[in-house]
Amino acid sequence: MTKPTVAVFFGGRSVEQPVSCASGSGVAKALRERGFDVTTIGITRSGEWVELAPDTVFAIESPDALPEVTAEAGKAVAVDLGPGAEPIADVLFPVLHGPFGEDGTIQGLFEMAGAPYVGSGVLSSSLCMDKEFSKRLLAAEGVPQGAFDVLKAGEQLDAEAVISKLGLPIFVKPARAGSSLGISKVNSGAELAAAVEKAREVDEKVVFEAGFVNAREIEMGVVETLDGDLEITFPLEVLAKGEDGWFDFEAKYLDNPEPFNLHPDYPEGVAEQAQALARKVFRLLDCRDLARVDCFLGEDGVVYLNEVNTMPGMTPMSGVPQAFDAYGISYGELVERLVTLAEARARRS
């Protein structure tokens, strides 16, 4: 059976472009190694689309040499996605993180064009990207999670009210971003204003989260099967921590060659509790194909949801590829599965 052609999109207009570059070039390389005809489309920070050479490889090597798609990196391309247009590929694979890629925007473009694509749909992508609304929906469904508060665009910070509600420490985050960018851990009221300013450099809306004390941070990968079931990895434990004691950008991508324990020793029933929670939130948020579910194991033995990522990092050091490899699904098998899911969905429609 002839394999579908694939167009992999990466880069993008968000602050997460470096991670997307590393993830996307890894996905494209793995698909080519498995016999797929792959076109790679890089999106610059200003929104230009360029077709990159097949041997283009990006990697995160140091804070001073983060990868980036530039207009000079390839041939400018205008992809015609209108009805009746010649498709650029049979399946589109957006390996994009953050706004303008993981938030439902490019998914909406693909939907309007009737183009099969990998990953969650418009609503799910948008909902999971926005920490405020995903938290509110899941709270209504009784999903265990930490206390939180929100500072909308244009609102002024009331530090006393936030601390009264959440206590300390508090994590201050851009509401619609990932890769730990723009996040601060705050241990006093005097630090809150600067943390909000830092978060607002990424997103005008800010989320405050009550910090868990002595909790274990865990992650799971979730992938669909062709018959609609879910396969969920054993919950890995995050070991790497930055200078402030949490899993920041440097700890994720730069400082630690082994940031995870893929086979941690949990108390009886914890792994099953975590996997059941991952299954539940994947369905509640109407996710599709793939997701990473991040949680905390509290001192009370309860697994609390942190967040859901509909297009998790797919770099070699990212948690999802490592967790699936330990589960028995190699990186190449995983990305091929995702293409197969998108193609099968298109055949059914």
N, C-alpha and C positions, 0 to 999 in steps of 0.2 A: 504494500500500500504506500503510495507516494506521501511523503511528509509535507505538511503545509509550509508555505513560506512564512517568515516571521519578520516583523519590523520591531526592533527594540528601541524604545525612547528613553533617554536619560539626560541628566543635567538639570535644566529648568531654572525658573526665576526665583526660587526660594533660597533661603540661607543654607539649606541642606544639599545644595548642588554637589559639593565634594563627595558626600556619601552616595548620592545617586550616580555620579560618574563611576565610582568604584563598583557599586552594585550592578549597574547596567552593563558595563563592559565585561564583568564576570559572567552575567547571564548570557550575553551574546556569544562569548567564547565557549561556554559550556554547550549551548545549542549547536554551534558549528561543529564541535567535536562529536556530537551525536547525529550528524548528518543533515542538519537543517540548513536551508538557504536563508541567511539572515542579513537584513539591512539594518544598519545602526544609524539612528537619527539623534544627534545631539541638539539640545535646546540651550541657547545661551542665556545669561542672566537678564538680557534685555528682550528675550523672546524670539530671536531668530532661530530657524531650524536649519541645520546643516547635516548633510550626509557624510559620515565619517568613513575612513578607510577600514577595511575588515580587520586589519592588524592593530587598530587603535586600542591601547590598553591604558586604563587609569588605575592608580593606586594611591592610597593615603599613606604617605611616608613620613611627613613631619608637619608641625603647625605652620612652618614657613613655606611649604611646598604642597599645598592642597590642590588637587586636580580641579580643572575647570574647562568647560566647553567654551571656546571662543569662535567668533565668526571666521577666523582664519584657519580653524582646525579642520575644515572640510569644505565641501561644495555646497553653496546655498541651495536650498530646495524648497519648493512650494508644493506641499502634498495636497492633491485634489481629493477631498473626502466627500464631495457632493454625490447625490444619487446618479447612478449611471456612470460614474467616473471609473477609470481603470484603477483598481486597488493597488496600493503600494505593496501589500502583502496579504496573505490569507488571514493572518492573525496579528493583531497589534499587542505589544507587550510593554505597557508603560511602567518602567522601573523608576518612578519619580516619587520623591519624598517631599512632604510639606505642601504649602499652597501652590496653586496652578499645576497640580499633578496628582496629589494624593487626596485632594479635597473635593472631588466630584467634578472639577472643571473640565479636565481633559476627557474624563469619562462621558460627560455630557456631549462634548464634541463628537466623540466616537459613536455615541448613541444616535445623534442626529444624522450621522452619515451612514448608519446601519452597518458599521464595521465591527466585526468580532474582536473582543479584546480580553486580556487576562485581568482578573481581579474583581473586586467588589464594584457594584453599580454606583450610580450617582448619589442616591440618598445615603446609602451605607458609608460610602467614602467620605461624604461631607459630615455626617454625624460623628463618625469615629475621629475625624480630624479635629472636631471642635470639642475640647475637653468639658466645657460647661454643659452642652446639651447631651452629650453621651452620659455624663454623670447624672444629670437630672432624670433621663429616661431610665437608666439602670436603677437609680434609687427608688423610682416608682414601682419597679419590678422586684424590689427587695434584695437586690444584689449587694452583698457586703462590700463596703468600701469606706475609705477614710472620710472624715469631715472636710468640707471645702467651702470656699467663698469665691465670689467673682467681682472684679472691678471692670466695669464696662468702659468702652471708649468715651472719653470726655468726663468721666466721673473722677472725683478727687478721693485720694486715699484717706481713710479714717483708720490709722494704725491701731488705735486703742480698741476699736470695735472688732477689727480682724483678730487681734490677739485674744480678746475676751471670748470670741467664738471658737477659735482653733487652738489656743495655747501656743507653746513653743516646743520644739522648732517648727518652722513653717517653710514649705517649699513654694517659691514664687515662680510661676511659669507663664510663658506666652500661651494663650488659649489654643492657638492653632499653629503648632510647630512640633518638631521632633528632634531626634539626635542629641537631646540634652542641651540644645542651643538656647541661650537666653534665660537659663534657669539659675536660681540662686537658692541656697539654703540659708535661712535667716534664724539667728539665735537670740535676737533682741529687737525691740521696737525701733531702735535707732537705725537698724539696718534695712528696714522695710522700704523706705522711700527710694533708696538707691537700687534695691532689687526690682522695684516696680519700673523704674526708669530703664534698667537693663532689659527687662522683659518687653517693654514697650518699644524697644529698638527693633524687635522682631514682630510684635503684634500689639495693637492698641488695646485689645482685650486681654486681661490678666486673670489667671486662676491662682488662688491660694489653696494649698493642701496641707492639712495637719500632718506633721512628720510622725512616722511610726518609730518608736524607740525599741531598739534591740530586735527589730524584725529582720527576717531573712528575705532577700529579694529573689524572686523566682520568675522564670519565663517558660512559655510553652509555644511550640509551633503547631498550627492547625492547618490541615490540608484536606480538601474534599476528595472523595473518590468519584468515579464515573457514575456510580449508582446513587449518589447523593449522600452517602454516609460521611463521617468525619474520622480522620486519623489524627491523634493528638500525641505529641511527643511526651516522654517522661519530663517532668519539670526540672530544668537545669537550675542551678543556683549561681547567682552573680557574685563573684568574688572580688573583682577589681573595684577599687575605690580611688577617687581623686584626692587632692589635698584636703578638701573639706569633708571627706568621709562618705561620699556618695558616688554613684556611677555616672560621672560627667563625660563630656566629649573626649577628653584626653584619655581617660581610663578606658573608654569604649574602643577607641581606634588607634591610639598612639603608644600608650605606656606599658601595656601588659600583653605579652604574647599568648597568655592562657587566662583570659578573664572569667572563665566559667568552670564550675564543677558539673560535668555532664551526668554524673551518677552520685548525687548527694545522698546522705543517709537521713531520711526524714522519719519522724515518729509514725507509728502505724496509722494508715488511713489518710495521711496528708496528701500523698501523690494522687490518690483517687479523688479526694476532695477538690484538688486543684484542677484536675482534668475535667471533672464534672462542671466546675465553674467555667472553664474555658469553653466547653461545649455549649453551655447555656448562653453565655454572652455572645458567642459567634452567631447563634440562632436569633437571639433577641435583637441584635444590631443588623440582622439581615446581611451578614458578610457572605462573601462568595470566593471560592477557589482557595484562598490562603489568608492567614492572619498570624500575628504574634500577639499573645495575651500575656501581659505583665501583671504580676501579683506580689503581695507581701504575705509572708507567713508570720502572723503576730505571735507575741508571747503567750497568748491565750489559746494557741493551736488552731485559730481560724484563718482561712485563706481569704485575704481581702483583694479585690480587684484594684489595680493601679490604672491601666489603660489598655486599649486595643489598637494595634497598628495594622491597617489593611494592606500596606505594602512595606513589610519589614526590611531592614537592611539585609542585603544579599551579598555583602563582601565576605571574603574568606574567613574573617575574624568575627563575623556577626553570629548572633546566637541561634537564629532559626536554621541556617545551613548546618551548623555544628550539631544541634539537637536532632535534626532529621537524620544526619549521618549516623549518630549513635542509635537512633531508632531503627535504622536499616534501609533508609532511603537516601541514596547519595545525592550530591548537589546536582549532577547531571540528570538523574532520574526525577528529581523534584521539579526542575525547570521544564523538562519535557512533559511531566504530568500536567503542569499549569497550561501549557500550550494545548495539550490534548483536551483538557476541560473546556477551554474557550472554543475550540473547533467543534467539539461535540454539542455545545450549547447553540452554536450557530446552525448546525444541521437540524436541531430540533425546532428552531424558530420558524 
